[in-house]
Amino acid sequence: HRIRPVLEAMGLRGVGMEVNTSGVMQLPGSPYPDGQILAWARESEVPFLTVGSDSHAPVHFGQGILAGLRLAAGAGWQSLTTFEGRRPAGSIPISEATSALLPAQQDSESGYDA
């Protein structure tokens, strides 16, 4: 696949990536990139992974985050990177982030099972 050399270069250069969850509420109906690309990124030692909803309105804030966390975990990622001042500052286990969101997300994502 043509994306693999890009992922390998990202790993070598210390460039991270984001799971964008805006696709959950519109086409394609799921977060992106897909699970296969996330797995290749992990194999290529891409050092950072974040999950974001790409919201442009308050009503969209956080939509699909749980689906993005599940997708990342399914691709073998164990943690997300946190940032402060646009610099990596720490990490949080995906399992912890998922547990923290479950009560808040159940109603808003009841139609999606990652």
Stockholm file with secondary structure:
# STOCKHOLM 1.0

chainA/1-114         HRIRPVLEAMGLRGVGMEVNTSGVMQLPGSPYPDGQILAWARESEVPFLTVGSDSHAPVHFGQGILAGLRLAAGAGWQSLTTFEGRRPAGSIPISEATSALLPAQQDSESGYDA
#=GR chainA/1-114 SS CTHHHHHHHHHHHTCCEEEEGGGGSSTTSSCBSCHHHHHHHHHTTCCCEEEECCCSSGGGTTTTHHHHHHHHHHTTCCEEEEEETTEEEEEEEHHHHHHHHHHHHTTTTTTCCC
#=GC SS_cons         CTHHHHHHHHHHHTCCEEEEGGGGSSTTSSCBSCHHHHHHHHHTTCCCEEEECCCSSGGGTTTTHHHHHHHHHHTTCCEEEEEETTEEEEEEEHHHHHHHHHHHHTTTTTTCCC
//
